[in-house]
Amino acid sequence: MLLMKRGGQVIYAGSLGHRSHKLIEYFEAVPGVPKIRDAYNPATWMLEISAPSMEAQLDVDFAEQYANSSLYQ
């Protein structure tokens, strides 16, 4: 899966895992990102938590977060 934000910056590149567990684990490890609710659609959750408004609210740049992650290394 390749996930980019506006401007073409990569915020996630890697396997989704069974039921998107790898994607969920990656984003839930970012301080302040709300945990996914039980039975919630992972695609919807990912779009909500990676929105520009959420980046601003959390004061985080997901592209920078990805560039400094072990996934990128």
N, C-alpha and C positions, 0 to 999 in steps of 0.2 A: 504494500500500500504506500502510495506517495501522497502526502497531504501538504498542500501549500496554502499560504495565506495570500491576501491581496498583495500584488507586487511580485509574486512568483517566488517568495522565500519559502524554503522547505521548513515545515514544523514537525514532520514525522515521516520517516521512510523505514519500512520494515514489515515484518510479518504481522498479521492481525492476531494470529493464534486462534484456538478454538473459542468460539463465541466472543471474539475480539478481546480476549483476556490480556494479550500483550499490549495492545493499544491502551486499554483501560489502565493497566498497571503503570505504563509510562506516564500518562497524564495525571493519574492520581498521585504520583510521586512529586508533582510540582506543588510547592507550598501554596495553599489557599484554594487549589482547584477542588470544587465540591465532588464528593464521591458519587458514583453512579447509583441511582436508586434500584432496588430489586425490581426485576422484570422490565426495566426501562430499555428502550431501544438504544444500543451503543452508538449507532450512526447519528441519531438525534442528539444524544448527550455530547458526542465529540464536536458536532457543529456548534452547540450551545457554549461549551467551555472554551472553544478556540476562537470565538467571535472577537472582533476588535474591541467591542465594549467590555468583554470579560478580561482581555489583556489589560485594558486601561484600569478596570476595577482592581485587578490583582497587582497592577504595576509590574507586569512581566512581559517580556518579548519572547514569544514561543519560538521564533526563528533562532534567537540567541540561545535559548534554552536547549534547542535541538543541537546547535553547532557545538555546544559544550558537553553534550551527552555521550555516553558510551555507544549509543546506536550510531552516531556520526563517526566516531573514532575508527 
